[in-house]
Amino acid sequence: QVQLVESGGGLVQPGGSLRLSCAASGFKTVEYILRWARQVPGKAREWVATTDSDSSYADFVKGRFIIFRDDRKNMMYLYMNNLTPDDTAVYYCGTTYNHEDFWGQGTRVTVSS
C-alpha cells in the first residue's frame, strides 16, 4: 500500500527557512519520480518541484528551494530558504505509482511575522 507522510511544517518568519520531510512506504522511492506541490485554500494545487534523475523547480521557488531524496531511507525532503508570505500553503509530496497519483495528507507552512 503506497503511503506518503509529510512533516516539518510550521510557522516561520519572512526570510526564514524550513525543511519538509516526506516518508514513503509501500514502494521503493529509487524507482519513482517524486514531487512536491502546494495548495492555498480556494486555489488549485500547484507544482513546486520534482526529483528524478535530475531536479526541476517552479520558477517561483528557483534559487530558494532545494528538493533532495534519500532513497536509502525511502525519504524525500524540501529545503525552503528565504521564505515569503506568498509561500504560505499546505505542502504535499506525491508520486505516480502504477499510473495512479498518490499524495500525502500535507503539512502546513505559514510564513508570517
C-alpha positions in Angstrom: 0.0 0.0 0.0 1.5 3.3 -1.1 1.7 5.8 1.6 3.3 9.3 1.9 3.6 11.2 5.1 4.8 14.8 5.2 6.2 16.6 8.2 8.2 19.6 9.1 5.7 22.4 8.5 5.1 25.2 10.9 5.3 29.0 11.5 8.3 30.8 10.2 9.2 34.5 9.8 9.7 36.0 6.4 13.3 35.3 5.3 13.4 32.2 7.4 14.0 28.5 6.4 12.2 25.2 6.9 12.9 21.6 5.9 10.0 19.5 5.0 10.2 15.7 5.0 8.3 13.1 3.2 8.4 9.5 4.4 7.4 7.0 1.7 6.2 3.4 2.2 4.7 0.6 0.1 7.2 1.2 -2.8 10.8 1.9 -3.4 11.4 5.6 -4.0 14.5 4.8 -6.0 12.3 3.5 -8.8 9.9 6.5 -9.0 9.7 10.2 -9.7 8.8 12.2 -6.6 7.4 15.6 -6.4 6.3 18.5 -4.1 3.2 20.6 -4.6 1.4 23.2 -2.5 -2.1 24.5 -2.2 -3.7 27.6 -0.8 -7.4 27.4 0.2 -9.6 28.4 -2.7 -6.8 27.8 -5.2 -5.7 24.9 -7.3 -2.8 22.8 -6.2 0.4 24.0 -7.8 3.6 22.1 -8.6 6.7 23.1 -6.7 9.5 20.7 -7.6 10.3 17.2 -9.0 13.2 14.9 -8.4 14.1 12.1 -10.8 17.5 11.6 -12.3 17.6 15.4 -12.1 15.6 18.0 -10.3 13.3 20.7 -11.6 11.6 23.6 -10.0 8.7 26.0 -10.5 10.0 29.5 -11.3 8.7 31.0 -8.1 10.9 28.8 -6.0 14.1 28.6 -8.1 17.1 29.6 -6.2 15.3 29.3 -2.9 14.1 25.7 -2.5 16.1 22.5 -2.9 14.5 19.1 -3.4 16.5 16.2 -2.1 15.9 12.5 -2.0 17.5 9.8 0.1 16.5 6.5 -1.5 18.4 4.5 1.2 15.8 5.7 3.7 12.8 6.0 1.3 12.7 9.7 2.1 12.4 13.0 0.2 13.0 16.5 1.5 12.3 20.1 0.6 14.7 22.7 1.9 13.0 26.0 1.8 15.0 29.2 2.2 14.2 32.9 2.1 10.6 32.2 2.7 8.0 34.9 2.0 4.3 35.2 3.0 3.4 34.0 -0.6 4.9 30.6 0.3 2.2 30.1 2.9 0.4 26.9 1.9 -0.2 23.3 2.6 2.7 21.3 1.1 2.2 17.8 -0.3 4.6 15.2 -1.5 3.5 12.9 -4.3 4.3 10.2 -6.7 2.8 8.3 -9.6 2.6 4.6 -9.0 1.0 2.1 -11.4 -0.4 5.1 -13.4 -2.1 6.5 -10.3 -1.2 9.7 -8.5 -0.7 9.4 -4.7 -0.4 12.3 -2.3 0.2 12.6 1.4 -2.0 14.4 3.8 0.1 17.6 3.6 2.0 19.7 6.1 1.1 23.4 6.7 3.6 26.1 6.2 2.8 29.6 7.5 5.2 32.5 6.8 4.3 35.5 8.9 5.9 38.0 11.2 
